[in-house]
Structure formats: C-alpha cells, structure tokens
Amino acid sequence: MYYTYILYSNSSLKYYCGSTQNLLNRLQEHNAGETKSIKHGIPWNLIGFIEFNTRKDAMKLEKKIKNRGIHRWIEQHKNLLTNSI
C-alpha cells in the first residue's frame, strides 16, 4: 500500500504533504530531522492520510494537494482523511 499524508507543525504553524509506502517510518524520519527541508517544524503531527494501491496514485494526489494549497484542500476534503495509523 502507498499513502499520501498531511502533517502539521505547531511550532512553525505549517502543513506538509508527502507520499510514502511506510507511513509510520516516514513520520519517524520527519520527527528525527532526517528531512532537511522541514526540519525546522519538529515535532510534526499526522493530520491524516489516504491509502492507495499504487505509488502513481499516491503521488498524483500529493501533487494535487500541493497545487491546491494544503490548508485549502483540507478544508474541502477533510472527510477523505483517515487520522489513525
């Protein structure tokens, strides 16, 4: 399975969207500072995710969310997100 996920940082007040095959591991990597571009937002909290059968579909939604604006996308589609791992 593949996942498109949305994180939020209370310290930087920013959202982050990404896709991965291992959601729990990826969240741990973000909070360990292994992703340099969002290191400043630690700790990151999982807002929610959507599960896909293919990497292509997960990446397609990630791009759509980023193009739309993560906050705006959440306002319109929050009901699609699963929020527990």
C-alpha angles and dihedrals in degrees: 000000000000128000139207107204139184124212131189130203119209090193097055096023090227137127127225128196126196144147132234146156094230109045100180093048092047092052090051090050091052092050092046090058095247091133103071097194093061100028090112092066099061123172099050119191123208110242093180148298143221122220124225137182094223136044089226092061093046092050091045091057091044090056092046092051093048092048091049095045119260096243093047092046091052092051091056101035108028090124090066094060124095109209106193127070 
